[in-house]
Amino acid sequence: MPERSTPGGSGPVPPEQPDRPRPTSRPEPPAPPSGRQRLRNALVRPSRGQTVVAILLALLAFATVTQVRQNEVEDSFAGYREQDLIDVLNGLSSTSQRAQAEIERLEETRAELRSDTTSRATALEQAQQEAEVLSILAGLVPVTGPGLRITITEEDGTVGASDLVDMVQELRTAGAEAMQVNGQVRLVAQSYFADAPGGMSIDGQVVTAPYVFDVIGEPDNLANALTFYDGPRDNVERAGGTLTFEERTSIDIEAVRRPTDPEYAQPAPEQ
């Protein structure tokens, strides 16, 4: 490289030196973890090797405890004679048999209790059904169902009590389950009819024509009970009245009777 001279100077000018990098401060290495930190890290985030070692140690401890217990049991019977061991085995067998017999007895008791519970539930259900049927037949509850509405009018004469009684009997034979007259009187087995001035006395209550009978039962059977030859409709027409009926899919019978205790009849003693 040629030397440069300064203007008006006598000596050469030394060449320019490039800028040298300045030393920078290096970060200090992190301090090694203490023993407590290493233990904490091993417990919180164990490595795979540590996990395997822990499992092997747990299995070894379990095998050691099992072996010790087995040795204790063997030592406890080591001094027994053969007859003593036989007696122990017989005692265990007898205890096992008694336990099995007790289990069987308890299972039989459980089965009997379940059977009794089922029988009682069945009997209670049957009793409730019978009570409902008897309440309907006795006229103690309102009922609804399909049937006929029968209307009897008096035109040229007077329909007598015997004509109405015959009609009611025919309807009962045809399967009538519930009946009421003019929405006032509920007919039951003890009902009676009597001629009265201006109308008809039914169970002591006077009703007037037209007589409207609401009857629940199978409609076709009830209609046949009214229209057969020389039956209820013919009797009413001969008395000077008219009998008409209409089939209905639903009839509401609201009239009810008060329950009465029998005065003379009593349940017969069981044989």
C-alpha positions in Angstrom: 0.0 0.0 0.0 1.6 3.4 -0.9 2.3 5.8 1.9 0.4 9.0 2.2 1.9 12.3 3.1 0.2 15.1 4.8 -0.1 18.4 3.0 2.8 20.5 3.9 4.2 17.8 6.2 7.4 16.0 5.9 6.7 12.5 7.1 4.5 9.8 5.9 1.0 9.3 7.4 0.4 5.9 8.9 -2.4 3.9 7.4 -5.8 4.0 9.1 -6.5 1.1 11.4 -9.9 -0.6 11.2 -12.2 -0.4 14.2 -11.7 -3.4 16.5 -14.8 -5.0 18.1 -15.2 -4.1 21.7 -15.5 -7.0 24.1 -19.0 -7.6 25.4 -20.0 -9.0 28.9 -20.9 -12.7 28.8 -24.0 -14.0 30.8 -23.1 -15.9 33.9 -24.1 -19.6 33.8 -27.1 -20.4 36.0 -26.4 -21.8 39.4 -26.9 -25.6 39.8 -30.2 -26.5 41.5 -29.9 -27.3 45.2 -30.6 -30.8 46.6 -34.1 -29.7 47.8 -35.0 -28.4 44.4 -33.8 -31.6 42.7 -36.0 -33.7 45.2 -39.0 -31.5 44.5 -38.6 -31.8 40.7 -38.3 -35.6 41.0 -41.5 -35.7 43.0 -43.5 -33.3 40.9 -42.2 -34.4 37.4 -40.5 -37.8 37.8 -38.6 -39.1 34.8 -39.3 -42.4 33.2 -36.4 -44.1 34.9 -37.5 -42.8 38.3 -41.1 -44.0 37.7 -39.9 -47.5 36.7 -37.7 -47.7 39.8 -40.6 -46.6 42.0 -42.8 -49.3 40.6 -40.1 -52.0 41.1 -39.6 -50.9 44.7 -43.4 -51.0 45.3 -43.6 -54.6 43.9 -40.7 -55.7 46.0 -42.2 -54.3 49.1 -45.6 -56.0 48.4 -43.8 -59.4 47.8 -41.8 -59.0 51.0 -44.9 -58.3 53.1 -46.8 -61.2 51.5 -43.9 -63.6 52.1 -43.7 -62.5 55.8 -47.4 -63.1 56.4 -47.3 -66.5 54.7 -44.3 -67.4 56.9 -46.2 -66.3 60.0 -49.2 -68.5 59.0 -47.0 -71.4 58.3 -45.2 -70.9 61.6 -48.6 -70.7 63.5 -49.5 -74.3 62.2 -46.0 -75.7 62.2 -46.4 -77.1 65.8 -49.8 -78.7 65.1 -50.1 -82.4 65.1 -51.8 -84.2 62.2 -55.0 -84.8 64.2 -55.0 -81.1 65.2 -54.8 -80.0 61.6 -57.6 -82.4 60.7 -59.8 -81.0 63.5 -59.1 -77.5 62.3 -60.1 -78.4 58.7 -63.3 -80.1 60.0 -64.1 -77.0 62.0 -63.7 -74.8 59.0 -65.8 -77.2 56.9 -68.6 -77.2 59.5 -68.5 -73.4 59.7 -68.7 -73.2 56.0 -71.7 -75.5 55.9 -73.5 -73.5 58.6 -72.8 -70.3 56.7 -74.1 -71.8 53.5 -77.2 -73.1 55.3 -77.8 -69.7 56.8 -77.5 -68.1 53.3 -80.1 -70.6 51.9 -82.4 -69.9 54.8 -82.2 -66.1 54.3 -82.8 -66.5 50.5 -85.9 -68.6 51.2 -87.1 -66.0 53.7 -86.5 -63.3 51.1 -88.5 -65.3 48.4 -91.4 -65.8 50.9 -91.5 -62.1 51.7 -91.5 -61.3 48.0 -94.3 -63.8 47.4 -96.3 -62.5 50.3 -95.8 -58.9 49.1 -97.0 -59.9 45.6 -99.9 -61.8 47.0 -101.0 -58.9 49.2 -100.7 -56.5 46.3 -102.8 -58.8 44.1 -105.4 -59.3 46.8 -105.5 -55.5 47.4 -106.0 -54.8 43.7 -108.8 -57.4 43.5 -110.4 -55.9 46.6 -110.3 -52.5 45.1 -111.8 -53.7 41.8 -114.6 -55.5 43.7 -115.3 -52.4 45.8 -115.6 -50.3 42.6 -118.0 -52.8 41.1 -120.1 -53.0 44.2 -120.2 -49.2 44.5 -121.5 -49.0 40.9 -124.1 -51.7 41.5 -125.2 -50.0 44.8 -125.5 -46.6 43.1 -123.0 -45.0 45.4 -120.8 -43.3 42.8 -121.4 -41.4 39.5 -120.7 -43.4 36.4 -120.3 -42.8 32.7 -120.3 -45.0 29.6 -122.1 -46.0 26.4 -125.8 -46.9 26.4 -129.3 -45.7 25.6 -131.5 -42.7 26.6 -135.1 -44.0 26.7 -138.0 -41.6 26.7 -141.6 -42.6 27.7 -144.4 -40.2 27.1 -148.1 -40.4 28.0 -150.5 -39.4 25.2 -153.8 -41.2 25.4 -153.4 -43.0 28.7 -151.3 -43.5 31.8 -148.3 -45.8 31.9 -148.5 -47.9 35.0 -145.8 -48.9 37.4 -145.9 -52.5 36.2 -145.0 -51.4 32.7 -141.9 -49.6 34.0 -140.9 -52.5 36.3 -141.1 -54.9 33.3 -138.9 -52.6 31.2 -136.3 -52.2 34.0 -136.1 -56.0 34.5 -135.6 -56.6 30.7 -132.8 -54.0 30.7 -131.1 -55.7 33.6 -131.3 -59.0 31.9 -129.7 -57.5 28.8 -126.7 -56.3 30.8 -127.6 -52.8 32.0 -125.0 -51.8 34.6 -126.5 -48.5 35.8 -129.8 -46.6 35.4 -131.3 -43.3 36.5 -134.7 -41.7 35.9 -135.2 -38.1 35.0 -131.7 -37.4 36.4 -133.1 -37.7 39.9 -133.4 -41.3 41.0 -130.7 -43.9 40.8 -132.1 -47.4 40.3 -130.6 -50.2 42.2 -131.6 -53.8 43.1 -133.9 -52.5 46.0 -135.7 -49.9 43.8 -139.5 -50.1 43.7 -142.2 -48.4 41.6 -145.7 -47.3 42.6 -148.4 -45.3 40.9 -148.8 -41.9 42.4 -151.1 -38.9 41.6 -149.6 -36.9 38.8 -146.8 -39.2 38.1 -144.8 -42.2 39.4 -143.3 -42.9 42.8 -139.8 -44.4 42.5 -138.1 -45.3 45.8 -140.5 -42.9 47.5 -139.7 -40.0 45.2 -142.4 -38.7 42.8 -141.4 -38.1 39.2 -143.6 -37.0 36.4 -143.9 -37.8 32.7 -142.1 -37.8 30.3 -140.0 -40.5 32.0 -136.4 -40.3 30.8 -134.2 -43.4 31.6 -130.5 -43.1 31.2 -129.1 -46.7 30.9 -125.4 -47.7 30.6 -124.7 -51.0 28.9 -124.1 -52.5 25.5 -126.4 -50.4 23.2 -127.4 -53.2 20.8 -128.4 -55.6 23.6 -130.3 -52.9 25.4 -132.2 -52.0 22.2 -133.1 -55.6 21.6 -134.5 -55.9 25.2 -136.9 -53.1 24.4 -138.1 -54.0 20.9 -138.7 -57.8 20.9 -142.3 -58.9 20.2 -144.7 -58.2 23.1 -141.9 -56.6 25.0 -141.6 -53.3 26.9 -142.3 -51.0 23.9 -145.5 -53.0 23.0 -146.6 -52.8 26.7 -146.1 -49.0 26.8 -148.0 -48.5 23.5 -150.9 -50.6 24.7 -151.1 -48.4 27.9 -151.5 -45.3 25.6 -147.9 -44.1 25.7 -144.9 -43.9 23.4 -141.4 -45.4 24.0 -138.5 -44.0 22.0 -134.7 -44.4 22.5 -131.5 -43.1 21.1 -128.0 -44.7 21.3 -125.3 -42.6 22.8 -121.6 -43.2 23.0 -121.3 -41.6 26.4 -124.0 -41.2 29.1 -123.3 -39.5 32.4 -125.3 -40.8 35.4 -124.9 -38.3 38.3 -127.6 -39.4 40.6 -126.3 -41.4 43.6 -127.8 -43.1 46.7 -126.7 -42.9 50.3 -125.3 -46.1 51.7 -127.6 -47.9 54.1 -126.9 -50.7 56.6 -129.0 -53.8 56.3 -131.5 -54.1 59.1 -132.0 -57.9 59.0 -129.4 -59.5 56.7 -126.1 -60.4 58.3 -123.0 -62.2 56.9 -123.3 -65.9 57.4 -120.6 -67.5 59.5 -117.8 -69.3 57.6 -118.2 -73.0 57.4 
